[in-house]
Amino acid sequence: MIVCEFEDGGEAKLRHVTVGAIAVNEKKKVLLIRRASKHRFGKYSIPGGFLDRDEDAKAATLRELREETGYDAKINFLFRVNDNPKRPKEDRQNVDLLYIVKITNGKPTLNKEVSEIKWFSEADLPEDEDFAFDHRDTIIKYFQYLSRQFTLPILG
């Protein structure tokens, strides 16, 4: 939660904007990272992070994917806007913009934030307790979308 003071002296508690790259390959597997132990306790998540000042959401999504995995990609479409203020495993009430992306270049590269980069099918997806955030829910929704398409983006 961000606490801001406005020109008139008023204060407000504001929410962060985050982005995520749901990378999908030709085998219908999704790319997950395992966060380093000091970053969300070594749990899995969709590659992503905070939207920087003077950056649009698509550019932020591609930047975060590159920083966390070493891959370049192109945006396919916006899949979900997760603005639920009561998201489990969230302490800042982040508003998450999640894009489906296609890898175009690069090779998996670990860094100080990421200890593992791995592709998962629906059948071998880690359990919910192994995720740092509520990203497993979004991935399950993506696999549901593959079997019967519905209106996008998902809101909430």
Secondary structure, DSSP 8 states (H G I E B T S, - for coil): -EEEE-TTS-EEEE--EEEEEEEB-TTS-EEEEEE-TTTGGG-EE-SEEE--TT--HHHHHHHHHHHHHSEEEEEEEEEEEE--TT-TT-SS--EEEEEEEEEEEE----BTTEEEEEEE-STT---GGGBSSSHHHHHHHHHHHHHS---SSEE-
